[in-house]
Amino acid sequence: MSEVRARVMRLLAADDPETGRLVRLLMTLVLAWSLATASPDRAPAFVWSALGASMVCWLAFVLLDARRPRTAAALLAAASGAAAAVSGSAEAAPTVFLFATLLLFAAHLTPSMAVIVVVTAADLAIMAVSMSWWTQPRSAIVVSGAVMTCAVLFALHRRHYRRAQHDRMRAMALAERARIARELHDVLAHSLGGLGVQLEVAEVLLTEKGDVGGAAARIRRSRALAREGLLEARSAVAALREDVPPLPDALSLLVAEHRRDHDVAAELRTTGVRRPITPAAEVCLLRTAREALTNAAKHAANAPVTVELGYGEDVVRLVVRNPCADLPGTSGHGLRGMGERLALAGGTLTAGPSGGHWTVRAEVPE
């Protein structure tokens, strides 16, 4: 029973009512039932032929919509036209076929607006002629046309919503792709660039100076850079997959590594109420802290470092302080890249002397 419930829930969780498999199945059953219960008393051959053609077009639409949407949309238009041709009969089946197929056609993303208008106008005209031939009163023709027009307008509104949602999803996918590319570039560019420099120096030491010991040291450094780059790449991929530790824990590990590797005093202070933030913001702040600590180790090797993480009302703030006036500001390549990354996430980055310390401050909104 639980497995059946799970399958039903998966069907209900389809992307939208127009393309959900459960809706298509239920609509097919409704159309089949209306076809099976129809019993026209006038022009039965014509009615059965039109309804049969409409049903065939519907089934073909269901089968082809995912693979050939243009062909499927054309089949919907044909199905609505066939149903409109017999909509004047006293049977309910033609009306059910007409509204079901025309509404889905108007909500379909493939046909243009001009095509939808033309098909709707043609169906209205065919329906009016059919109802007149079946001697339906003019009031019924007007009411049916008005109801169909309102239904098509609703379907067009739904179509506009689906198209806007599709555009938003595409924009989000492109932004995520750019973010991943930027993150991997930032992680790998530094390690691979340093690795190339170390290998070039080792080659010069071996070929021109014969300094085997110096070349071996450079090679060991290259191996260390490669290992660090691999670890950073794995960390970046893990962050993008949202399975890294929370930001305070990740910063604590980063500060502990800086303290151990450079034998300097380094501490992390956290203020405010800890709460989860977006993976993009976490990656930005973590990479900014890493870049700031790298600059501190490079330009102030023996100076203590303080990292502060503050959770405000609507922003998360990261501040890295070091008692040195010679650290690079945001004009440096690494921090400039971090500033660009933070800007894309809606944040800001500033760096400069403040109160006898060199301060790097990064903020990202909630």
C-alpha positions as CSV (number, residue, x, y, z in Angstrom):
1,M,0.0,0.0,0.0
2,S,2.9,2.4,0.8
3,E,4.4,1.7,-2.6
4,V,1.2,2.6,-4.3
5,R,0.9,5.8,-2.3
6,A,4.5,6.7,-3.2
7,R,3.8,6.2,-6.9
8,V,0.6,8.3,-6.7
9,M,2.6,11.1,-4.9
10,R,5.2,11.0,-7.6
11,L,2.6,11.4,-10.2
12,L,1.0,14.3,-8.4
13,A,4.4,15.9,-8.1
14,A,4.6,16.3,-11.9
15,D,6.0,19.6,-13.2
16,D,2.6,21.1,-14.1
17,P,-1.0,20.1,-14.8
18,E,-0.6,20.4,-18.6
19,T,2.3,17.9,-18.8
20,G,1.7,15.7,-15.7
21,R,1.3,12.0,-16.5
22,L,-1.5,11.6,-14.0
23,V,-3.5,14.5,-15.6
24,R,-3.0,13.0,-19.1
25,L,-4.1,9.6,-17.9
26,L,-7.2,11.0,-16.2
27,M,-8.0,13.1,-19.2
28,T,-7.7,10.1,-21.5
29,L,-10.1,8.1,-19.3
30,V,-12.6,11.0,-19.3
31,L,-12.4,11.3,-23.1
32,A,-12.7,7.5,-23.5
33,W,-15.8,7.4,-21.2
34,S,-17.5,10.3,-23.0
35,L,-16.8,8.5,-26.3
36,A,-18.1,5.2,-25.0
37,T,-21.4,6.7,-23.7
38,A,-22.1,8.8,-26.7
39,S,-25.2,7.8,-28.8
40,P,-25.9,10.4,-31.4
41,D,-29.4,10.3,-33.0
42,R,-28.6,12.5,-36.0
43,A,-25.8,12.0,-38.4
44,P,-24.3,9.3,-36.3
45,A,-21.7,8.3,-38.9
46,F,-20.4,11.9,-39.1
47,V,-20.3,12.3,-35.3
48,W,-18.6,9.0,-34.7
49,S,-16.0,9.7,-37.4
50,A,-15.2,13.1,-36.0
51,L,-15.0,11.9,-32.4
52,G,-12.9,8.9,-33.4
53,A,-10.5,11.2,-35.3
54,S,-10.3,13.5,-32.3
55,M,-9.6,10.6,-30.0
56,V,-6.8,9.2,-32.3
57,C,-5.2,12.7,-32.4
58,W,-5.4,12.9,-28.6
59,L,-3.7,9.6,-28.1
60,A,-1.0,10.5,-30.7
61,F,-0.5,13.8,-28.9
62,V,0.0,12.0,-25.5
63,L,2.6,9.7,-27.1
64,L,4.5,12.3,-29.1
65,D,4.4,15.4,-26.9
66,A,7.7,14.7,-25.1
67,R,9.6,13.8,-28.2
68,R,8.0,15.9,-31.0
69,P,6.2,18.8,-29.4
70,R,5.5,20.6,-32.7
71,T,3.8,17.5,-34.2
72,A,1.9,17.0,-30.9
73,A,0.6,20.6,-30.9
74,A,-0.6,20.2,-34.5
75,L,-2.4,17.0,-33.5
76,L,-4.1,18.9,-30.7
77,A,-5.3,21.6,-33.2
78,A,-6.6,18.8,-35.5
79,A,-8.4,17.2,-32.5
80,S,-10.1,20.4,-31.5
81,G,-11.2,21.1,-35.1
82,A,-12.7,17.6,-35.4
83,A,-14.6,18.0,-32.1
84,A,-15.8,21.5,-33.1
85,A,-17.3,20.1,-36.3
86,V,-19.8,18.0,-34.3
87,S,-20.1,20.3,-31.2
88,G,-23.7,21.2,-32.2
89,S,-25.0,17.7,-31.5
90,A,-26.9,17.0,-28.4
91,E,-24.1,14.8,-27.1
92,A,-21.7,16.0,-24.4
93,A,-18.7,14.2,-25.8
94,P,-17.9,16.7,-28.6
95,T,-17.9,19.6,-26.0
96,V,-15.6,17.6,-23.7
97,F,-13.2,16.9,-26.6
98,L,-13.3,20.5,-27.8
99,F,-12.6,22.1,-24.5
100,A,-9.9,19.6,-23.5
101,T,-7.9,19.8,-26.7
102,L,-8.3,23.5,-27.3
103,L,-7.3,24.4,-23.8
104,L,-4.2,22.3,-23.9
105,F,-3.3,23.7,-27.3
106,A,-3.6,27.3,-26.1
107,A,-1.5,26.4,-23.1
108,H,1.2,24.6,-25.1
109,L,4.5,26.3,-25.3
110,T,5.3,25.3,-28.9
111,P,2.8,27.2,-31.1
112,S,3.1,31.0,-31.5
113,M,0.4,33.4,-30.3
114,A,-0.7,34.0,-33.9
115,V,-1.3,30.3,-34.5
116,I,-3.2,30.0,-31.3
117,V,-5.5,32.9,-32.2
118,V,-6.1,31.5,-35.7
119,V,-6.9,28.0,-34.4
120,T,-9.2,29.4,-31.7
121,A,-11.0,31.6,-34.3
122,A,-11.4,28.7,-36.6
123,D,-12.8,26.4,-33.9
124,L,-15.2,29.2,-32.9
125,A,-16.4,29.5,-36.5
126,I,-16.7,25.8,-37.0
127,M,-18.6,25.4,-33.7
128,A,-21.0,28.2,-34.7
129,V,-21.7,26.6,-38.0
130,S,-22.1,23.2,-36.4
131,M,-24.5,24.4,-33.8
132,S,-26.5,26.3,-36.5
133,W,-26.7,23.1,-38.6
134,W,-28.0,21.2,-35.5
135,T,-30.5,24.0,-35.0
136,Q,-29.2,25.2,-31.7
137,P,-30.5,28.6,-30.5
138,R,-28.4,31.7,-31.0
139,S,-28.2,32.2,-27.3
140,A,-26.5,28.8,-26.9
141,I,-24.1,29.7,-29.7
142,V,-23.2,33.0,-28.0
143,V,-22.8,31.4,-24.5
144,S,-20.7,28.6,-25.8
145,G,-18.5,31.0,-27.7
146,A,-18.1,33.2,-24.7
147,V,-17.2,30.3,-22.4
148,M,-14.7,29.0,-24.9
149,T,-13.1,32.4,-25.3
150,C,-12.8,32.7,-21.5
151,A,-11.3,29.2,-21.3
152,V,-8.7,30.1,-24.0
153,L,-7.8,33.3,-22.2
154,F,-7.2,31.3,-19.0
155,A,-5.1,28.8,-20.9
156,L,-3.1,31.7,-22.4
157,H,-2.5,33.1,-18.9
158,R,-1.3,29.7,-17.9
159,R,1.0,29.5,-20.9
160,H,2.5,32.8,-20.1
161,Y,3.2,31.7,-16.5
162,R,4.8,28.4,-17.7
163,R,7.0,30.3,-20.2
164,A,8.1,32.8,-17.5
165,Q,8.9,29.9,-15.2
166,H,10.8,28.2,-17.9
167,D,12.8,31.3,-18.6
168,R,13.6,31.7,-14.8
169,M,14.8,28.1,-14.6
170,R,17.0,28.6,-17.6
171,A,18.5,31.8,-16.2
172,M,19.1,30.1,-12.8
173,A,20.8,27.1,-14.6
174,L,23.0,29.5,-16.6
175,A,23.9,31.4,-13.5
176,E,24.7,28.2,-11.6
177,R,26.8,27.0,-14.5
178,A,28.8,30.3,-14.5
179,R,29.2,30.1,-10.7
180,I,30.6,26.6,-10.9
181,A,33.0,27.5,-13.7
182,R,34.1,30.6,-11.8
183,E,34.6,28.6,-8.6
184,L,36.7,25.9,-10.3
185,H,38.7,28.5,-12.1
186,D,39.5,30.3,-8.9
187,V,40.4,27.1,-7.1
188,L,42.6,25.6,-9.9
189,A,44.2,28.7,-11.4
190,H,46.2,29.5,-8.3
191,S,47.5,26.0,-7.7
192,L,48.2,25.2,-11.4
193,G,49.9,28.6,-11.9
194,G,52.2,28.0,-8.9
195,L,52.8,24.5,-9.9
196,G,53.9,25.6,-13.4
197,V,56.3,28.2,-11.9
198,Q,57.9,25.7,-9.5
199,L,58.4,23.1,-12.3
200,E,60.0,25.8,-14.5
201,V,62.4,26.7,-11.7
202,A,63.2,23.1,-11.1
203,E,64.0,22.6,-14.8
204,V,66.4,25.6,-14.8
205,L,68.1,24.4,-11.6
206,L,68.7,21.0,-13.2
207,T,69.6,21.9,-16.8
208,E,71.6,25.1,-16.2
209,K,72.9,25.0,-12.6
210,G,73.0,21.3,-11.9
211,D,71.5,22.0,-8.5
212,V,69.8,18.7,-7.7
213,G,69.0,19.5,-4.2
214,G,67.3,22.8,-5.1
215,A,65.4,21.1,-8.0
216,A,64.3,18.4,-5.6
217,A,63.0,21.0,-3.2
218,R,61.1,22.7,-6.0
219,I,59.6,19.4,-7.0
220,R,58.5,18.7,-3.5
221,R,56.9,22.1,-3.4
222,S,55.2,21.3,-6.7
223,R,53.8,18.1,-5.2
224,A,52.5,20.0,-2.2
225,L,50.8,22.6,-4.5
226,A,49.2,19.8,-6.5
227,R,47.9,18.2,-3.3
228,E,46.6,21.5,-2.0
229,G,44.9,22.2,-5.4
230,L,43.2,18.8,-5.3
231,L,42.0,19.4,-1.8
232,E,40.7,22.8,-2.7
233,A,39.0,21.5,-5.8
234,R,37.3,18.7,-3.8
235,S,36.2,21.3,-1.2
236,A,34.8,23.6,-3.9
237,V,32.8,20.7,-5.5
238,A,31.6,19.6,-2.1
239,A,30.5,23.2,-1.4
240,L,28.6,23.4,-4.7
241,R,26.9,20.1,-3.8
242,E,25.9,21.6,-0.5
243,D,27.5,18.8,1.6
244,V,30.3,20.9,3.3
245,P,30.2,21.7,7.0
246,P,28.3,24.8,8.1
247,L,30.2,28.0,7.5
248,P,31.4,28.5,11.1
249,D,32.8,25.0,11.2
250,A,34.5,25.4,7.8
251,L,36.0,28.7,8.9
252,S,37.2,27.1,12.1
253,L,39.0,24.4,10.2
254,L,40.5,27.0,7.9
255,V,41.8,29.1,10.8
256,A,43.2,26.0,12.5
257,E,45.0,25.0,9.3
258,H,46.5,28.5,9.0
259,R,47.6,28.4,12.7
260,R,49.2,25.0,12.3
261,D,50.9,25.6,8.9
262,H,52.3,29.1,9.6
263,D,52.8,28.8,13.4
264,V,51.1,32.1,14.2
265,A,48.2,33.1,16.5
266,A,44.9,32.8,14.6
267,E,41.4,32.8,16.1
268,L,37.8,32.8,14.9
269,R,35.1,34.8,16.6
270,T,31.4,34.2,15.8
271,T,28.7,36.6,16.8
272,G,24.9,36.5,16.3
273,V,22.6,33.6,15.9
274,R,24.0,30.9,13.6
275,R,21.7,30.1,10.7
276,P,22.1,28.4,7.3
277,I,22.7,30.6,4.3
278,T,22.8,29.9,0.6
279,P,25.6,27.7,-0.8
280,A,26.7,30.5,-3.1
281,A,27.1,32.9,-0.1
282,E,29.0,30.2,1.9
283,V,31.4,29.6,-1.0
284,C,32.0,33.3,-1.4
285,L,32.7,34.0,2.2
286,L,34.9,30.9,2.6
287,R,36.9,31.7,-0.5
288,T,37.3,35.3,0.7
289,A,38.6,34.1,4.1
290,R,41.1,31.7,2.4
291,E,42.4,34.5,0.1
292,A,42.7,36.9,3.0
293,L,44.6,34.3,5.1
294,T,46.9,33.6,2.1
295,N,47.7,37.3,1.8
296,A,48.3,37.5,5.5
297,A,50.8,34.6,5.4
298,K,52.5,36.0,2.4
299,H,52.9,39.6,3.5
300,A,52.9,39.3,7.3
301,A,54.2,35.8,8.1
302,N,54.6,36.3,11.9
303,A,51.6,38.5,12.6
304,P,48.5,37.2,14.3
305,V,45.2,37.0,12.4
306,T,41.7,37.4,13.6
307,V,38.7,36.1,11.7
308,E,35.2,37.4,12.7
309,L,31.9,36.0,11.4
310,G,28.9,38.0,12.3
311,Y,25.2,37.1,11.7
312,G,23.2,40.4,11.5
313,E,19.5,40.9,10.9
314,D,19.7,40.7,7.2
315,V,23.4,40.2,6.3
316,V,26.3,37.9,7.1
317,R,29.6,39.7,7.6
318,L,33.1,38.3,7.5
319,V,36.0,40.4,8.8
320,V,39.7,39.3,8.6
321,R,42.1,41.5,10.5
322,N,45.9,41.5,10.6
323,P,48.3,44.0,12.2
324,C,50.1,44.9,9.0
325,A,49.9,48.0,6.7
326,D,51.4,46.4,3.6
327,L,48.8,43.8,2.6
328,P,47.2,44.2,-0.8
329,G,43.7,45.8,-1.1
330,T,40.9,44.8,-3.4
331,S,43.2,45.8,-6.3
332,G,45.0,42.4,-5.9
333,H,44.0,39.8,-8.4
334,G,42.7,37.3,-5.8
335,L,40.6,39.7,-3.8
336,R,39.4,41.4,-6.9
337,G,38.1,38.1,-8.1
338,M,36.4,37.6,-4.7
339,G,34.9,41.0,-5.0
340,E,33.4,40.1,-8.3
341,R,32.0,36.8,-6.9
342,L,30.5,38.6,-4.0
343,A,28.9,41.2,-6.3
344,L,27.2,38.4,-8.2
345,A,25.8,37.1,-5.0
346,G,24.6,40.6,-4.0
347,G,27.4,41.2,-1.5
348,T,30.3,43.7,-1.1
349,L,34.0,43.5,-0.4
350,T,36.3,46.2,1.1
351,A,39.9,46.0,2.2
352,G,42.3,48.6,3.6
353,P,43.9,49.9,6.8
354,S,41.7,50.4,9.8
355,G,42.8,51.1,13.4
356,G,46.3,49.9,12.9
357,H,45.2,46.7,11.2
358,W,44.7,45.6,7.6
359,T,41.0,44.7,7.4
360,V,39.2,42.7,4.8
361,R,35.4,42.9,5.1
362,A,32.9,40.9,3.1
363,E,29.1,41.1,3.4
364,V,26.4,39.0,1.8
365,P,22.6,39.5,2.2
366,E,20.4,36.8,3.5
